[in-house]
Amino acid sequence: MASPSRAVGGGGRAPIPAVVNMGARHAEAWLKALRADTRFRAVPLSRTAIEPAVREAALPGTPVVAVAGGDGTLGQAAAALVGSDTALAVLPAGTRNHFARDHEIPLDPPQALDVAASGVARTVDVGRVEGRIFLNTSSVGSYVNYVRLRWRMERWLGYGGASVVAAMRNLRRFRGYAVRLEVDGMQVRYEAPVVFIGVGERELARPSIGGRKRGGRRGLHVLVLSETSRLAAVRLAARAFTTGLTSLGEESGVHGFLVDACEVDLPRPQGTVALDGELEGMRAPLRYQLERDALRVIGAGDSGGLVGAGVGR
């Protein structure tokens, strides 16, 4: 049984270390806000320095480390804090900020800083694949190509325009490949172009399809797109966009499982995996594992919105 949550604030405490990924979309605004707030000590860094800096800051007795960045940055910070008594205070400086939204962290800097300085620590689940931590989602297949294309075009087209063009170009490369899932010891095989794995049960209905389901069950939510033709995939995407996925199975073209562990095989020994929007090369098979209550996250004192979360230990 988890112990009651406790506030992390307190008078006379040293400033909270606040690591800022200067490559994040809103990094400059967050750096300015942090430097104007004496409760924090801003540490501006490049993306590659985030994980070691957080690990170094999380000395024994350090109650909280704040991190400003997007979901990928937070995943790196989480890798340094999983299993420790130091809590992560989320400062949402990215583009989409899925993790912050799912856990009801304010996007407004002054409000988020107040939560970081005086909120309570609660434990949340994380996913792990081949040693890498992810907080929201991991994907294998055509989505990886989509992310890569979007990255290349975002400088010129912006996030929205690059997303549309990348989706259209990716459709031309759409192909299925053999995927083997081991779900609770049972072998399941599909010819699938996309495998999506989320931490916590995912919403299948509009308008929040793909997001974390409020009050949803804990586990790894594995969704497998089994449609391999372009036309069928377009129809499925149109249905998901307009009405959501009202059912799973052969008729819908999407199969779903909620598990604590699974294994995804790839057609080649080495493949690219998307983790919270970042791309990582990994060797197959990919072994996914849910780690329950592995990370302490700071939330508002009255927040009940930490989905799939336990209470701070």
C-alpha positions as CSV (number, residue, x, y, z in Angstrom):
1,M,0.0,0.0,0.0
2,A,1.4,3.4,-1.0
3,S,1.9,6.0,1.7
4,P,0.0,9.3,1.7
5,S,1.3,11.9,-0.8
6,R,3.3,14.8,0.7
7,A,4.0,18.3,-0.3
8,V,7.4,19.1,-1.7
9,G,7.4,22.8,-0.8
10,G,8.8,24.2,2.3
11,G,10.4,27.4,3.6
12,G,14.1,27.8,3.8
13,R,14.8,25.2,1.2
14,A,17.6,25.5,-1.4
15,P,16.4,26.6,-4.9
16,I,15.0,23.7,-6.9
17,P,17.3,22.8,-9.8
18,A,15.5,23.4,-13.1
19,V,17.1,21.8,-16.2
20,V,16.0,23.5,-19.4
21,N,16.4,21.9,-22.8
22,M,17.4,24.9,-24.9
23,G,16.3,23.1,-28.0
24,A,12.7,22.9,-26.9
25,R,10.1,25.0,-28.7
26,H,9.4,27.4,-25.7
27,A,12.8,27.1,-24.0
28,E,13.5,30.9,-24.0
29,A,10.2,31.7,-22.3
30,W,10.8,29.1,-19.6
31,L,14.3,30.2,-19.0
32,K,13.2,33.8,-18.5
33,A,10.4,32.7,-16.1
34,L,12.8,30.5,-14.1
35,R,15.4,33.2,-13.7
36,A,12.8,35.6,-12.4
37,D,11.6,33.1,-9.7
38,T,13.9,32.7,-6.7
39,R,12.5,29.3,-5.9
40,F,14.4,27.8,-8.8
41,R,18.0,27.6,-10.1
42,A,17.9,27.5,-13.9
43,V,20.3,25.2,-15.7
44,P,20.2,25.7,-19.5
45,L,21.6,22.8,-21.5
46,S,21.5,21.1,-24.8
47,R,19.3,18.1,-25.3
48,T,22.1,15.5,-25.1
49,A,23.1,16.8,-21.7
50,I,19.7,16.4,-20.1
51,E,19.8,12.9,-18.6
52,P,23.3,13.1,-17.0
53,A,22.5,16.6,-15.6
54,V,19.2,15.3,-14.0
55,R,21.1,12.3,-12.7
56,E,23.7,14.6,-11.2
57,A,21.1,16.9,-9.7
58,A,19.1,14.1,-8.1
59,L,21.5,13.7,-5.2
60,P,20.3,11.8,-2.1
61,G,18.0,14.1,-0.2
62,T,17.1,16.2,-3.2
63,P,13.2,16.1,-3.1
64,V,12.6,17.4,-6.7
65,V,14.2,18.3,-10.0
66,A,12.3,20.4,-12.5
67,V,12.7,19.8,-16.2
68,A,11.6,22.1,-19.0
69,G,11.1,20.4,-22.4
70,G,8.9,18.3,-24.5
71,D,7.9,14.7,-24.0
72,G,11.1,13.3,-25.3
73,T,13.1,15.5,-22.9
74,L,10.9,14.4,-20.0
75,G,11.5,10.8,-21.0
76,Q,15.3,11.3,-20.7
77,A,14.8,13.0,-17.3
78,A,12.6,10.1,-16.2
79,A,15.3,7.6,-17.1
80,A,17.5,9.3,-14.6
81,L,14.9,9.4,-11.8
82,V,13.1,6.1,-12.1
83,G,13.3,4.2,-8.9
84,S,14.7,7.1,-6.9
85,D,13.1,9.2,-4.2
86,T,13.6,12.4,-6.2
87,A,10.4,13.6,-7.9
88,L,10.1,15.1,-11.4
89,A,8.5,18.5,-11.7
90,V,7.2,19.0,-15.3
91,L,7.7,22.3,-17.0
92,P,6.0,21.9,-20.4
93,A,8.2,23.6,-22.9
94,G,7.5,21.3,-25.9
95,T,5.1,21.4,-28.9
96,R,2.4,19.0,-27.8
97,N,3.2,18.4,-24.1
98,H,1.1,15.2,-24.0
99,F,2.5,14.0,-20.6
100,A,1.8,17.4,-19.0
101,R,-1.7,17.5,-20.4
102,D,-2.5,13.9,-19.3
103,H,-1.4,14.7,-15.8
104,E,-3.1,18.1,-15.6
105,I,0.2,20.1,-15.3
106,P,-0.6,23.7,-16.2
107,L,0.9,24.9,-19.5
108,D,1.2,28.5,-18.2
109,P,4.7,29.0,-16.8
110,P,3.7,30.9,-13.5
111,Q,1.1,28.3,-12.7
112,A,3.4,25.4,-13.5
113,L,6.1,26.8,-11.4
114,D,3.7,27.1,-8.5
115,V,2.9,23.4,-8.9
116,A,6.5,22.5,-9.2
117,A,7.4,24.4,-6.0
118,S,4.5,23.5,-3.8
119,G,2.7,20.5,-5.3
120,V,2.6,16.9,-4.1
121,A,4.5,13.9,-5.3
122,R,2.6,10.9,-6.7
123,T,3.9,7.8,-8.4
124,V,3.1,7.0,-12.0
125,D,3.7,4.1,-14.3
126,V,6.3,4.1,-17.1
127,G,7.1,1.9,-20.1
128,R,10.5,0.3,-20.8
129,V,11.7,-1.2,-24.0
130,E,15.3,-2.6,-24.3
131,G,16.5,-0.4,-21.5
132,R,14.8,2.8,-22.7
133,I,12.1,4.5,-20.7
134,F,9.1,6.1,-22.3
135,L,6.3,8.0,-20.6
136,N,3.5,8.1,-23.2
137,T,3.8,6.0,-26.3
138,S,6.1,3.9,-28.5
139,S,5.5,3.0,-32.1
140,V,7.0,0.7,-34.7
141,G,6.4,0.7,-38.4
142,S,5.0,3.4,-40.7
143,Y,4.7,5.9,-38.0
144,V,8.5,6.0,-37.7
145,N,8.7,7.1,-41.3
146,Y,6.1,9.7,-40.7
147,V,8.0,11.2,-37.8
148,R,11.2,11.2,-39.8
149,L,9.6,13.0,-42.7
150,R,7.8,15.5,-40.4
151,W,11.1,16.4,-38.8
152,R,12.7,17.1,-42.1
153,M,10.0,19.5,-43.2
154,E,9.0,21.2,-40.0
155,R,11.6,24.0,-40.4
156,W,9.9,25.2,-43.6
157,L,6.3,24.2,-43.1
158,G,5.8,24.4,-39.3
159,Y,4.5,21.5,-37.2
160,G,0.9,21.5,-38.7
161,G,1.9,21.8,-42.3
162,A,4.8,19.3,-42.0
163,S,2.4,16.8,-40.3
164,V,0.0,16.9,-43.2
165,V,2.6,16.6,-45.9
166,A,4.5,13.9,-44.1
167,A,1.3,11.9,-43.7
168,M,0.6,12.1,-47.4
169,R,4.1,11.2,-48.5
170,N,4.2,8.4,-45.9
171,L,1.1,6.8,-47.4
172,R,3.1,6.2,-50.6
173,R,5.6,4.1,-48.6
174,F,2.8,2.3,-46.8
175,R,3.6,-1.4,-46.5
176,G,2.9,-4.3,-44.1
177,Y,5.5,-6.5,-42.5
178,A,5.4,-9.5,-40.2
179,V,4.9,-8.7,-36.6
180,R,4.9,-11.2,-33.8
181,L,3.5,-10.3,-30.4
182,E,3.9,-12.3,-27.3
183,V,1.0,-11.3,-25.1
184,D,0.9,-12.9,-21.6
185,G,2.8,-15.9,-22.9
186,M,0.6,-16.4,-26.0
187,Q,2.0,-15.9,-29.5
188,V,-0.1,-13.7,-31.8
189,R,1.0,-12.9,-35.3
190,Y,-0.1,-10.1,-37.7
191,E,0.9,-8.7,-41.0
192,A,0.9,-5.1,-39.8
193,P,2.2,-1.7,-40.9
194,V,1.9,-0.1,-37.5
195,V,2.2,-1.2,-33.8
196,F,1.3,1.4,-31.2
197,I,2.0,0.9,-27.5
198,G,0.8,3.4,-24.9
199,V,1.4,3.6,-21.2
200,G,-2.1,3.4,-19.7
201,E,-5.4,2.6,-21.5
202,R,-5.9,4.8,-24.6
203,E,-9.0,6.6,-25.7
204,L,-10.6,5.2,-28.9
205,A,-13.3,7.8,-29.3
206,R,-13.3,11.3,-30.7
207,P,-12.2,13.9,-30.0
208,S,-9.3,12.6,-27.9
209,I,-8.5,9.4,-29.8
210,G,-5.0,8.1,-29.0
211,G,-4.8,10.1,-25.8
212,R,-4.7,8.6,-22.3
213,K,-8.1,7.6,-21.2
214,R,-9.2,9.5,-18.1
215,G,-9.7,7.0,-15.3
216,G,-8.5,4.2,-17.7
217,R,-7.0,0.9,-16.7
218,R,-3.3,0.6,-16.0
219,G,-1.1,-1.4,-18.4
220,L,0.6,-1.3,-21.8
221,H,-2.2,-0.6,-24.3
222,V,-1.0,-2.4,-27.5
223,L,-2.9,-1.4,-30.7
224,V,-2.0,-3.2,-33.9
225,L,-3.2,-1.9,-37.3
226,S,-3.7,-5.1,-39.4
227,E,-4.9,-3.3,-42.6
228,T,-2.1,-3.6,-45.2
229,S,-3.7,-1.9,-48.2
230,R,-3.5,1.9,-48.7
231,L,-7.2,2.2,-49.5
232,A,-8.2,0.3,-46.3
233,A,-5.8,2.4,-44.2
234,V,-7.2,5.7,-45.6
235,R,-10.7,4.5,-44.8
236,L,-9.6,3.5,-41.3
237,A,-7.9,6.9,-40.8
238,A,-11.1,8.7,-42.0
239,R,-13.2,6.7,-39.6
240,A,-10.9,7.3,-36.7
241,F,-10.9,11.1,-37.4
242,T,-14.6,11.4,-37.8
243,T,-16.2,8.9,-35.3
244,G,-13.3,7.3,-33.5
245,L,-12.7,3.5,-33.2
246,T,-15.9,2.2,-31.7
247,S,-14.7,-1.4,-31.8
248,L,-11.6,-3.5,-32.1
249,G,-11.0,-6.8,-34.0
250,E,-10.9,-8.2,-37.5
251,E,-13.8,-6.1,-38.7
252,S,-12.3,-2.8,-37.5
253,G,-8.8,-3.6,-38.7
254,V,-7.3,-2.7,-35.4
255,H,-6.6,-5.2,-32.6
256,G,-6.0,-4.2,-29.0
257,F,-4.5,-5.7,-25.9
258,L,-3.9,-4.4,-22.4
259,V,-0.9,-6.1,-20.9
260,D,2.0,-5.8,-18.5
261,A,4.5,-7.0,-21.0
262,C,4.8,-7.9,-24.7
263,E,7.4,-8.6,-27.4
264,V,7.5,-7.2,-30.9
265,D,9.6,-8.9,-33.6
266,L,10.8,-7.0,-36.6
267,P,11.6,-8.3,-40.1
268,R,15.3,-7.2,-39.6
269,P,17.7,-7.5,-36.7
270,Q,17.9,-3.7,-36.3
271,G,15.0,-1.3,-36.5
272,T,13.9,2.2,-35.6
273,V,11.5,2.8,-32.8
274,A,9.6,5.9,-31.9
275,L,9.6,6.8,-28.2
276,D,7.5,9.8,-27.1
277,G,8.1,11.3,-30.5
278,E,11.9,10.6,-30.6
279,L,13.5,8.0,-32.8
280,E,15.9,5.4,-31.5
281,G,17.6,2.5,-33.2
282,M,17.1,-0.8,-31.4
283,R,17.8,-4.5,-32.0
284,A,14.8,-6.9,-32.3
285,P,12.9,-8.5,-30.8
286,L,11.7,-5.5,-28.8
287,R,10.7,-6.5,-25.2
288,Y,8.2,-4.1,-23.7
289,Q,7.6,-4.0,-19.9
290,L,5.3,-1.9,-17.7
291,E,6.9,-0.6,-14.6
292,R,4.3,0.3,-12.1
293,D,4.7,3.3,-9.7
294,A,8.3,3.7,-11.0
295,L,8.5,7.5,-11.2
296,R,7.5,10.2,-8.8
297,V,5.8,13.3,-10.5
298,I,4.8,16.6,-8.9
299,G,1.1,17.5,-9.3
300,A,-1.2,20.0,-7.9
301,G,-2.2,19.4,-4.3
302,D,-5.8,18.7,-5.1
303,S,-5.2,17.0,-8.4
304,G,-6.9,13.7,-9.1
305,G,-5.8,13.8,-12.7
306,L,-2.6,11.7,-12.5
307,V,-4.0,9.0,-14.7
308,G,-2.9,5.5,-13.8
309,A,-1.0,6.9,-10.8
310,G,-0.5,5.7,-7.3
311,V,0.0,8.0,-4.4
312,G,3.5,9.2,-3.5
313,R,5.4,6.6,-1.4
